[in-house]
Amino acid sequence: MNHAQAIAFVKTHGVVLASAKGPVPRLAEAVAGEPFRGSWWGHPKGKEIFAILRGVAESDDVLVCRLCGGKVTYVHRRLWPALVRAASHFRQEHLAQLREEHDVSGKHVTHEVAYPGWVPEDTKMAAGELTEAEALEQLGQASDV
């Protein structure tokens, strides 16, 4: 799987988990091409999985948050209006945008942008055109957490 295919996977499913088990598909398994137990770091495609997860997280079309059970979750831009409309069904801290970087010492640092600070104006307007029921239907199993 390449970067474009990974973004297409997220777009198709709308909401996917990076690697944790949950109610929605796992991108790490899609990259691996098979289900696996334990950490993906030990998988033969571990380096590829890392590169793909990093690339997806850097996409402007993907929100990285903790929507599903507090686990790293990718939400494609096409579902952002539904997420905003149904925000009251989720813990606010799970809606924060996560951005990862390495500081000058190489230490991994995660920055959060609290909800709704990351929400673009066009997304807010589109969210206003949805009913809560429509939004929850669009979010599918992700709204069951």
C-alpha positions in Angstrom: 0.0 0.0 0.0 1.3 3.4 -0.9 0.4 6.9 0.6 -2.3 7.6 -2.0 -3.9 4.2 -1.4 -3.8 4.7 2.4 -5.6 8.1 2.1 -8.1 6.4 -0.2 -8.6 3.7 2.4 -9.3 6.4 5.1 -11.7 8.3 2.6 -13.6 5.1 1.8 -14.1 4.1 5.4 -14.4 7.7 6.7 -13.2 6.8 10.2 -10.3 4.3 10.9 -8.1 3.5 13.8 -4.3 3.8 13.3 -3.6 0.4 14.8 -5.7 -0.3 17.9 -8.6 -2.7 17.9 -12.0 -1.1 17.8 -15.3 -0.7 16.0 -13.8 0.6 12.8 -11.1 -0.8 10.4 -7.4 -0.5 11.3 -5.1 1.1 8.9 -2.1 -0.8 10.1 -3.8 -4.1 9.2 -4.6 -2.7 5.8 -1.0 -1.8 5.2 0.2 -5.2 6.5 -2.3 -7.0 4.3 -3.4 -9.2 7.1 -4.7 -9.1 10.7 -2.0 -9.4 13.4 -1.7 -9.7 17.1 0.2 -7.4 19.3 2.2 -4.4 18.1 2.7 -3.7 14.4 6.4 -2.8 15.2 7.2 -6.5 15.2 5.5 -7.2 11.9 7.7 -7.7 8.8 6.1 -4.6 7.2 6.6 -2.6 10.4 8.7 0.1 8.7 6.2 0.4 5.9 3.4 0.7 8.4 5.2 3.4 10.2 5.8 5.4 7.1 2.2 5.1 5.9 0.8 6.0 9.3 3.1 9.1 9.5 2.1 10.1 5.9 -1.6 9.8 6.6 -1.2 11.8 9.8 0.4 14.6 7.9 -2.4 14.8 5.3 -4.5 18.0 5.2 -7.5 15.7 4.4 -7.2 13.7 7.6 -8.0 14.7 11.2 -5.9 12.8 13.7 -7.8 12.6 17.0 -8.7 10.0 19.7 -12.4 9.6 18.6 -12.7 5.8 19.0 -12.1 4.8 22.6 -9.3 7.3 23.2 -7.2 5.6 20.6 -5.5 7.3 17.6 -8.2 7.7 15.0 -8.1 9.1 11.5 -11.2 10.9 10.2 -11.4 11.9 6.6 -12.4 15.4 5.7 -15.6 14.2 4.1 -16.9 13.3 7.6 -15.8 16.4 9.4 -19.2 18.1 9.1 -20.9 15.0 10.6 -18.3 14.9 13.4 -19.0 18.6 14.2 -22.8 18.1 14.1 -22.6 15.0 16.4 -19.8 16.4 18.7 -22.1 16.3 21.7 -22.0 12.5 21.5 -18.2 12.3 22.1 -15.9 13.3 24.9 -14.5 16.8 24.0 -10.9 15.7 24.6 -11.4 12.9 22.0 -12.2 15.5 19.4 -8.9 17.4 19.8 -6.6 17.4 16.8 -3.3 15.7 17.4 -0.1 16.8 15.7 3.1 14.9 16.2 6.6 16.2 15.7 10.1 15.6 17.0 11.8 18.4 18.9 15.5 19.3 18.3 16.7 16.6 20.6 14.7 14.0 18.7 12.1 13.5 21.4 8.6 12.7 20.1 6.1 15.4 21.1 2.4 15.5 20.5 0.5 18.8 20.3 -3.2 19.1 20.7 -5.6 21.7 19.2 -8.7 21.6 21.4 -12.1 21.1 19.7 -13.5 23.2 18.0 -10.2 25.2 17.4 -9.2 23.1 14.4 -12.6 23.2 12.6 -12.6 25.2 9.3 -15.4 27.6 8.7 -16.7 25.7 5.7 -17.0 22.6 7.8 -19.0 24.4 10.5 -21.4 25.7 7.8 -21.8 22.2 6.3 -22.4 20.8 9.7 -25.3 23.2 10.2 -27.0 21.6 7.2 -27.1 18.1 8.7 -29.5 16.8 11.3 -28.0 15.0 14.2 -29.5 11.7 13.0 -27.8 12.2 9.5 -24.5 13.0 11.2 -24.6 9.9 13.4 -25.6 7.7 10.4 -22.6 9.1 8.4 -20.3 8.3 11.3 -21.6 4.7 11.5 -19.9 2.5 14.0 -17.6 5.3 15.1 -20.6 6.9 16.8 -21.2 3.8 18.9 -18.2 4.4 21.1 
